[in-house]
Amino acid sequence: MVASGRVAYLARRGKDYGVHTGDVRIDMQRVRQRKREIVDSFRNGSKRRLEKTANLDLIFGEASFTGPKSVSVRLKDGAQRTLSADRIFINAGARPSVPNVEGLKDVPFLDSTSIMELESVPEHLLVVGGGYVGLEFGQLFRRLGSRVTIVQSAAQLLLREDADVAEEVRAILKQDGIEVLLNARTERVVKSGGQIQLTARVDKEPLIVQGSHLLVATGRTPNTDGLNVSAAGIATDKRGFIKVNGKLETNVEGIYALGDIKAGRRSHIFRTTISAFCART
Ligand SMILES: Cc1cc2nc3c(=O)[nH]c(=O)nc-3n(C[C@H](O)[C@H](O)[C@H](O)COP(=O)(O)OP(=O)(O)OC[C@H]3O[C@@H](n4cnc5c(N)ncnc54)[C@H](O)[C@@H]3O)c2cc1C
């Protein structure tokens, strides 16, 4: 989808390069179909490789700890299976968080998964959250033709980045025509006349913005709850991420955690993202 956005962006700027094109129109269903085909091909390729691997059983189901060395798995057909092992590697990831904002449960909103299934380009996308997910989708939909407003509670975008890097990213987004509101804490959302009205507090003053769609991108929640890690005595931090040492060992012998579910900084994400933002030519 980001590649589709970049093609649209370059096509619009064709005349800067001495290349004249006609009107740029976005076929969102084709953009989505291309994305789906790429995802399917990656997913099916990985699945086939796993299925061919000797001594590896691939089981589709929801796992949940029943003790330090055992998990119960609810299979797709509803059947239950119990598995036990001396070593267990937890790699169950995270999901989009839903912040505590007044009115959010009564308003249709998008997250990083559902926004990739849109059938048409939003007229005006409001993005709550100025982290890498909010910025990537903000830039993408701006390039596909949406008006975009990003509402960020902190004084800079990309909080884990150095201030000068974050400022440069903000300048690039501004150049693309994205409105970025900093120090703006979203307090309330309400649907009114087919539009979504968002009230943020900026320097103690209320600020109202209105858009056709709302993307909530305020962080990720680890999938430790469904996995019931407490039944195995696995220690988590206050947000639910699994604590590990430098060898990815948890506090329970023989149990390891890797990927997004473990506590600690995930700097690789930001590095990739920043290079995407700076790809302006
Ligand atoms: C919009 C977006 C853009 C991103 N862009 C980048 C990027 O440019 N570069 C980058 O490096 N990273 C990027 N990331 C982050 C990257 O996707 C994650 O870091 C990565 O997917 C984490 O892998 P994982 O294996 O830990 O978890 P996941 O990929 O989330 O996989 C976890 C799997 O565990 C399954 N699961 C969960 N609970 C259970 C259970 N109880 N039982 C059984 N299975 C379970 C889930 O269904 C899922 O399939 C992006 C993420 C998002 C959302």
The ligand as an SDF file (V2000), in Angstrom:
LIG
                    3D

 53 58  0  0  0  0  0  0  0  0999 V2000
    1.0950   -0.8570   10.7870 C   0  0  0  0  0  0  0  0  0  0  0  0
    2.3740   -1.5230   11.2050 C   0  0  0  0  0  0  0  0  0  0  0  0
    3.5420   -1.2530   10.5120 C   0  0  0  0  0  0  0  0  0  0  0  0
    4.7250   -1.8710   10.8770 C   0  0  0  0  0  0  0  0  0  0  0  0
    5.8510   -1.5820   10.1670 N   0  0  0  0  0  0  0  0  0  0  0  0
    7.0120   -2.1890   10.4840 C   0  0  0  0  0  0  0  0  0  0  0  0
    8.2020   -1.9470    9.7340 C   0  0  0  0  0  0  0  0  0  0  0  0
    8.2170   -1.1800    8.7830 O   0  0  0  0  0  0  0  0  0  0  0  0
    9.3430   -2.5870   10.1110 N   0  0  0  0  0  0  0  0  0  0  0  0
    9.3630   -3.4640   11.1700 C   0  0  0  0  0  0  0  0  0  0  0  0
   10.4190   -4.0260   11.4550 O   0  0  0  0  0  0  0  0  0  0  0  0
    8.2440   -3.7090   11.8940 N   0  0  0  0  0  0  0  0  0  0  0  0
    7.0840   -3.0970   11.5850 C   0  0  0  0  0  0  0  0  0  0  0  0
    5.9500   -3.3440   12.3430 N   0  0  0  0  0  0  0  0  0  0  0  0
    6.0490   -4.2080   13.5200 C   0  0  0  0  0  0  0  0  0  0  0  0
    6.0300   -5.6750   13.1570 C   0  0  0  0  0  0  0  0  0  0  0  0
    4.8320   -5.9760   12.4750 O   0  0  0  0  0  0  0  0  0  0  0  0
    6.1370   -6.4780   14.4430 C   0  0  0  0  0  0  0  0  0  0  0  0
    7.3160   -6.0750   15.1250 O   0  0  0  0  0  0  0  0  0  0  0  0
    6.1930   -7.9450   14.1790 C   0  0  0  0  0  0  0  0  0  0  0  0
    5.0610   -8.3980   13.4490 O   0  0  0  0  0  0  0  0  0  0  0  0
    6.2270   -8.6860   15.5040 C   0  0  0  0  0  0  0  0  0  0  0  0
    6.2910  -10.0530   15.2710 O   0  0  0  0  0  0  0  0  0  0  0  0
    5.8100  -11.0660   16.3570 P   0  0  0  0  0  0  0  0  0  0  0  0
    6.1140  -12.4260   15.8070 O   0  0  0  0  0  0  0  0  0  0  0  0
    6.3720  -10.7080   17.6870 O   0  0  0  0  0  0  0  0  0  0  0  0
    4.2360  -10.8600   16.5120 O   0  0  0  0  0  0  0  0  0  0  0  0
    3.0750  -10.9630   15.4230 P   0  0  0  0  0  0  0  0  0  0  0  0
    3.5590  -10.7230   14.0500 O   0  0  0  0  0  0  0  0  0  0  0  0
    1.9850  -10.0940   15.9790 O   0  0  0  0  0  0  0  0  0  0  0  0
    2.6290  -12.4960   15.4890 O   0  0  0  0  0  0  0  0  0  0  0  0
    2.0470  -13.0420   16.6480 C   0  0  0  0  0  0  0  0  0  0  0  0
    1.1570  -14.1890   16.2430 C   0  0  0  0  0  0  0  0  0  0  0  0
    0.7190  -14.8660   17.4230 O   0  0  0  0  0  0  0  0  0  0  0  0
   -0.6590  -15.1810   17.3090 C   0  0  0  0  0  0  0  0  0  0  0  0
   -1.2460  -15.3140   18.6700 N   0  0  0  0  0  0  0  0  0  0  0  0
   -1.5450  -14.3320   19.5670 C   0  0  0  0  0  0  0  0  0  0  0  0
   -2.0560  -14.8670   20.7010 N   0  0  0  0  0  0  0  0  0  0  0  0
   -2.0810  -16.2010   20.5160 C   0  0  0  0  0  0  0  0  0  0  0  0
   -2.5200  -17.2990   21.3070 C   0  0  0  0  0  0  0  0  0  0  0  0
   -3.0280  -17.1260   22.5230 N   0  0  0  0  0  0  0  0  0  0  0  0
   -2.3960  -18.5480   20.7910 N   0  0  0  0  0  0  0  0  0  0  0  0
   -1.8870  -18.7570   19.5520 C   0  0  0  0  0  0  0  0  0  0  0  0
   -1.4550  -17.7660   18.7440 N   0  0  0  0  0  0  0  0  0  0  0  0
   -1.5560  -16.4970   19.2230 C   0  0  0  0  0  0  0  0  0  0  0  0
   -1.2410  -13.9990   16.5150 C   0  0  0  0  0  0  0  0  0  0  0  0
   -2.4510  -14.3860   15.8840 O   0  0  0  0  0  0  0  0  0  0  0  0
   -0.1140  -13.7370   15.5180 C   0  0  0  0  0  0  0  0  0  0  0  0
   -0.2800  -14.5080   14.3580 O   0  0  0  0  0  0  0  0  0  0  0  0
    4.7460   -2.7590   11.9900 C   0  0  0  0  0  0  0  0  0  0  0  0
    3.5600   -3.0300   12.6940 C   0  0  0  0  0  0  0  0  0  0  0  0
    2.3950   -2.4140   12.3220 C   0  0  0  0  0  0  0  0  0  0  0  0
    1.1220   -2.7070   13.0950 C   0  0  0  0  0  0  0  0  0  0  0  0
  1  2  1  0
  2  3  1  0
  2 52  2  0
  3  4  2  0
  4  5  1  0
  4 50  1  0
  5  6  2  0
  6  7  1  0
  6 13  1  0
  7  8  2  0
  7  9  1  0
  9 10  1  0
 10 11  2  0
 10 12  1  0
 12 13  2  0
 13 14  1  0
 14 15  1  0
 14 50  1  0
 15 16  1  0
 16 17  1  0
 16 18  1  0
 18 19  1  0
 18 20  1  0
 20 21  1  0
 20 22  1  0
 22 23  1  0
 23 24  1  0
 24 25  2  0
 24 26  1  0
 24 27  1  0
 27 28  1  0
 28 29  2  0
 28 30  1  0
 28 31  1  0
 31 32  1  0
 32 33  1  0
 33 34  1  0
 33 48  1  0
 34 35  1  0
 35 36  1  0
 35 46  1  0
 36 37  1  0
 36 45  1  0
 37 38  2  0
 38 39  1  0
 39 40  1  0
 39 45  2  0
 40 41  1  0
 40 42  2  0
 42 43  1  0
 43 44  2  0
 44 45  1  0
 46 47  1  0
 46 48  1  0
 48 49  1  0
 50 51  2  0
 51 52  1  0
 52 53  1  0
M  END
$$$$
